[in-house]
Amino acid sequence: MPTARRRASTALALLLTVATGARAHDYWLEPEGSDYLLWRGHRHSQHAGEALVPYGPQIIREVLCADPQGVVHPVAPSKTYPVRIPGPCLAVTVEADSGTWSQTLTGTKNQPPGELVGVLRSWRAIEGVKRLEGWSEGLARPLSAGLELTPTADPFRLSEGDKLRLLVTFAGRPRAGVTVAYDGEPRGVTGADGRINLRIRHRGTQVITASVDEAGPGGEKLMRSTALLLDLP
Amino acid sequence: MPYRTAKPSATALGLVSALLAAPAAAHHGVAGLGAAGLLGPGAPIEAATSATLPQGETLLYLKLDHAKYKTFDSDPDNLESDYANYWMAGIGYGFKPWLSAYLFVPYHSKVDEDGGFDTHGFADISLFGQIGLRYDEGLKLIPDNESLDDLEDWHFTVFGGLTLPTGDPDLRDRNGEIDPGKSTGFGEPSWSVGVTATRQFAPRWTFNQELSYLGFQEHQYADGNRTQFGEEIRANSALIYRLHTDMERKLRVDLALEAQYLHLGRDRTNGEAERATGGDMIYAVPGVRVYWDRLSIGLGYKTIAWKDLNEEDEQQGGEGTERYRLLLTVSALF
């Protein structure tokens, strides 16, 4: 149960997240044949930015694929941009560590503050994305150890107006204080049980994003973010 | 005994109504103040809403209900009620996300035309409890954390309360007579029960409904007379429109329109039905509510839209014969 102070900090967390959203990039997975291509840019977020922001394949830390039988296993992505992930998968998750970002007077750079002048703030970004192609009971549990959004029941049965019930986890455990957005619009913050409910607003691609700031090693600010993508017919 | 039934609308129920309208910044366990208070359901100016207080948080509340009465008789020897100010200070606490409790201390000023009988003083304090429910695949207690999408569900409250006879029921005018309607206390506990239903049915629109009952007990006054005020039944509907939101400044402005139905039972004196009491009426209450950070300020103009009083010509100074009422509420959440 949140105390007054906890609630206040939750409120602050939301505001900070809204503010820090400008520092985050979107990651998304596009099916190509039976494979998936990983893209980065500004497709779903509310803030403006380049449609595509290229990345080096070396930022990929982990790719997991739940095959049509529901068995989860790591897969090796390609070493070229855009990263190609071999499928087919019932669900696929990717976690990337894009390193340290610094906001300067002339823009945001993917460099540590020590290499720049006029740095306003900096952070390290660990970003994830998960795409669901179908459903099995095993997908009601988190697949990875990263920050992850997991529907607690088959989302493909949902219609407009229905609630998508989500569990947000980190290290496989419920994570409180995570701001969750639908189509880029913050809709709430997870409680102690890591759960949050969002309402389906339209058919087609559902884009749910989540992020949380925390203190990293050495006092560095660490921003974890993740996205859940699925298509409702 | 010269009775006027100027008992305030801000009696026990009015207290909780006013209070529950207050905590727009107090929406339970939500996306944080920045989102829920600014984008979540709105609240009427006076009617009770389905918002409960967040667990562990305290609400401070102040209300002024200024009632200006129509006068029926220009004879300077027949002094009538001019106006009344019903002040209310309150404190609320969220024991659980679904359980809130409140304490109110009212202060009443009932003023006649010049030269008349004025009374001022603290009235009966009241205690209230409120249980919050939400319909989400069934009726459930309000959880400790709700998203903006959860806040779009039907929300309900069940509330009940009582007043304690801390006011003075035996105020005497210059002739030594007691007018229960001008006293600042009822002499006995009164009690109330009610339910509310609230739904944010569009991003900017909220519907709110309150049904409630307020009952009084018979009291024997110092002059030996016994009076029991008539029951009050309320059915208050409200539409609230979110006019303006500034997330950066944590500012929100709502427009509200309430239709308040009030049934007043006939008072009884020494066991007999009292003339010039009771009736039915509908008030219209347009108003505006401003939220800023953890502060909420509501301002409403309450006027009679329809009435059917039992003996209207004789009910000057009572409900239904107001020229207008001005409502001002201020609340803060800590």
Interface residues (C-beta under 8 A of the other chain):
Chain A: M1 P2 T3 A4 R7 A8 T10 A11 L12 A13 L14 L15 V18 K163 T179 V180 Y182 P186 R187 G188 V189 T190 G191 A192 D193 R195 I196 N197 L198 R199
Chain B: G29 V30 A31 G32 L33 G34 A35 P54 Q55 G56 E57 T58 K96 P97 D136 P143 D144 N145 E146 S147 L148 D149 D150 E152 M247 F334
